[in-house]
Amino acid sequence: MTLDTPGEAAHVGEDESGAPPPGTQAETPEETPEEAEARRRRQHERREERKRKVHRRRRRRRIAIVSGVMLATLLVLGVVWFWWTFGGLQRFPDSVGQAGTDGPGTTILLVGSDPAVTAPGRSHETGWREDLVRSDLVMLLHLTRDHRGMYVVSIPSDGVVQIPGLGPGTLSDAATAGGPRLVARTVEELTGERLDRFAVMDLNAFREITDVLDGVVVDVPRSMCDLPAGSRRFDGQAALEYITLAPCMPRKDLDRVERQQSLVKAMMRGAVDGGKLTHPFAVNKMLRATAGHLALEHGFSFPSMLGLVWSMRHLRTSNTTFLTAPVAAKPLATQGGADYVLLDEQRDEELWSALREDRLADYLALHSDAAVLGGSS
């Protein structure tokens, strides 16, 4: 019987168990060509994905930089355009909403200065004060509640009205005594309508707008001052001369009111009916011409202006009516060398009641004698 030595027994045990001797590693199976190719493909794809991520980050960064530069440029250009277009716009204290009822629709008081008179030392910032005192045009623009029609009601600037706290006088007297607030309150108490907006304009704006429109064709309502009735084309300067009060006007301020209305209608026809508002450059020129001669209340913000303009987008001369507040049977009067126009308080109240209730169409249907531009008067 042969006995194995301890060393031989340990060697036999290791061989039988198949375990590697201590301190040695198991051999890694050798890769097949297909496995090696797959591994290289995965490594390549990982490298390419890292490149794509870096490229995307760089591209997003470039886009963000370019977008920021473009946005900043647009903002600068917008500010420059806004300042260039509306830089001449003047502001005066809020004045409307002191009296009267807040009826349907939108009512705007527009007061324009006499273009034939230039106040000495007129300031650009506060020129609206002189424009109010020298008021030559007074119009109430009433936009109906459905925004599908507008009525332009003229009040003769020489018309005698009751000024709160002062008594009878003209709106120029109200402006001299109490500025825009007293003018607005006088009109609100006269009509019983709470005004929505108030604007003061130097009527030289009409000259610039007319020239932007390459002239306007005015339907002259009456033959006077060597100018026959009928269609006439005016440039800007001729338009100003047309609406200036002249001694050859037999009805004085009433004839001037008719001429003002006919010119405004002609400009509206040229701008809106003529399609000028579809041309951006023409629109910008008209905005700049208007803003340079216009004053608005501080509370009339630019967003509100844009909203008002948008609400008037349906207006045409066909749905805009021009009329004058009723005057007395013998309307013309003179006192102390000054001319006045006497209003008819009873007939005026019928008109103002229709204005407050937004039923001016019904009023005109019932009053065939109303002083409507283009109608019998």
DAMO-V254549 format. One record per residue. N is the residue number from 1. RES is the residue in one letter. PSI is psi as a letter, one per 20 degrees, with the letter a starting at -180 (none if undefined). Layout:
# DAMO-V254549
N&RES&PSI / N&RES&PSI
This chain:
# DAMO-V254549
1&M&p / 2&T&p / 3&L&p / 4&D&q / 5&T&q / 6&P&h / 7&G&g / 8&E&h / 9&A&g / 10&A&h / 11&H&g / 12&V&h / 13&G&h / 14&E&h / 15&D&h / 16&E&h / 17&S&h / 18&G&j / 19&A&q / 20&P&q / 21&P&q / 22&P&q / 23&G&j / 24&T&q / 25&Q&q / 26&A&q / 27&E&p / 28&T&p / 29&P&q / 30&E&p / 31&E&q / 32&T&r / 33&P&h / 34&E&g / 35&E&g / 36&A&h / 37&E&g / 38&A&g / 39&R&g / 40&R&h / 41&R&g / 42&R&g / 43&Q&g / 44&H&g / 45&E&h / 46&R&g / 47&R&g / 48&E&h / 49&E&g / 50&R&h / 51&K&g / 52&R&g / 53&K&g / 54&V&g / 55&H&g / 56&R&g / 57&R&g / 58&R&g / 59&R&g / 60&R&h / 61&R&g / 62&R&g / 63&I&g / 64&A&g / 65&I&g / 66&V&g / 67&S&g / 68&G&g / 69&V&g / 70&M&g / 71&L&g / 72&A&g / 73&T&g / 74&L&h / 75&L&g / 76&V&g / 77&L&h / 78&G&g / 79&V&g / 80&V&g / 81&W&g / 82&F&g / 83&W&g / 84&W&h / 85&T&g / 86&F&j / 87&G&h / 88&G&i / 89&L&p / 90&Q&r / 91&R&q / 92&F&r / 93&P&q / 94&D&p / 95&S&h / 96&V&r / 97&G&k / 98&Q&h / 99&A&r / 100&G&r / 101&T&q / 102&D&n / 103&G&r / 104&P&q / 105&G&a / 106&T&p / 107&T&p / 108&I&p / 109&L&p / 110&L&p / 111&V&p / 112&G&q / 113&S&q / 114&D&o / 115&P&i / 116&A&i / 117&V&p / 118&T&o / 119&A&p / 120&P&p / 121&G&k / 122&R&p / 123&S&q / 124&H&h / 125&E&h / 126&T&k / 127&G&h / 128&W&h / 129&R&g / 130&E&h / 131&D&h / 132&L&g / 133&V&h / 134&R&k / 135&S&p / 136&D&h / 137&L&p / 138&V&o / 139&M&q / 140&L&o / 141&L&o / 142&H&o / 143&L&p / 144&T&r / 145&R&h / 146&D&j / 147&H&k / 148&R&j / 149&G&q / 150&M&q / 151&Y&p / 152&V&o / 153&V&o / 154&S&p / 155&I&p / 156&P&p / 157&S&h / 158&D&j / 159&G&q / 160&V&p / 161&V&r / 162&Q&o / 163&I&p / 164&P&p / 165&G&i / 166&L&h / 167&G&b / 168&P&q / 169&G&a / 170&T&r / 171&L&h / 172&S&h / 173&D&h / 174&A&g / 175&A&g / 176&T&h / 177&A&h / 178&G&j / 179&G&b / 180&P&h / 181&R&g / 182&L&h / 183&V&g / 184&A&g / 185&R&h / 186&T&g / 187&V&h / 188&E&h / 189&E&h / 190&L&g / 191&T&h / 192&G&j / 193&E&p / 194&R&p / 195&L&q / 196&D&h / 197&R&r / 198&F&p / 199&A&q / 200&V&p / 201&M&p / 202&D&o / 203&L&i / 204&N&i / 205&A&h / 206&F&h / 207&R&g / 208&E&g / 209&I&g / 210&T&g / 211&D&h / 212&V&h / 213&L&j / 214&D&k / 215&G&q / 216&V&q / 217&V&o / 218&V&p / 219&D&n / 220&V&o / 221&P&h / 222&R&q / 223&S&p / 224&M&q / 225&C&l / 226&D&k / 227&L&o / 228&P&q / 229&A&q / 230&G&a / 231&S&p / 232&R&p / 233&R&p / 234&F&q / 235&D&a / 236&G&g / 237&Q&g / 238&A&h / 239&A&g / 240&L&g / 241&E&h / 242&Y&h / 243&I&j / 244&T&p / 245&L&p / 246&A&q / 247&P&h / 248&C&j / 249&M&o / 250&P&h / 251&R&j / 252&K&d / 253&D&h / 254&L&h / 255&D&h / 256&R&h / 257&V&g / 258&E&g / 259&R&h / 260&Q&g / 261&Q&g / 262&S&h / 263&L&g / 264&V&g / 265&K&g / 266&A&g / 267&M&h / 268&M&g / 269&R&g / 270&G&h / 271&A&g / 272&V&g / 273&D&h / 274&G&i / 275&G&j / 276&K&h / 277&L&i / 278&T&i / 279&H&o / 280&P&g / 281&F&h / 282&A&g / 283&V&g / 284&N&g / 285&K&g / 286&M&h / 287&L&g / 288&R&g / 289&A&h / 290&T&g / 291&A&h / 292&G&i / 293&H&j / 294&L&q / 295&A&p / 296&L&r / 297&E&q / 298&H&h / 299&G&i / 300&F&n / 301&S&r / 302&F&g / 303&P&h / 304&S&h / 305&M&g / 306&L&h / 307&G&h / 308&L&g / 309&V&g / 310&W&h / 311&S&i / 312&M&j / 313&R&h / 314&H&i / 315&L&p / 316&R&r / 317&T&h / 318&S&h / 319&N&k / 320&T&p / 321&T&p / 322&F&p / 323&L&r / 324&T&q / 325&A&p / 326&P&p / 327&V&r / 328&A&r / 329&A&h / 330&K&n / 331&P&h / 332&L&p / 333&A&q / 334&T&p / 335&Q&p / 336&G&k / 337&G&i / 338&A&q / 339&D&q / 340&Y&q / 341&V&p / 342&L&p / 343&L&r / 344&D&o / 345&E&g / 346&Q&g / 347&R&h / 348&D&g / 349&E&h / 350&E&g / 351&L&g / 352&W&h / 353&S&g / 354&A&h / 355&L&g / 356&R&h / 357&E&j / 358&D&l / 359&R&l / 360&L&h / 361&A&g / 362&D&h / 363&Y&g / 364&L&h / 365&A&h / 366&L&i / 367&H&n / 368&S&i / 369&D&j / 370&A&q / 371&A&m / 372&V&p / 373&L&p / 374&G&i / 375&G&a / 376&S&q / 377&S&none
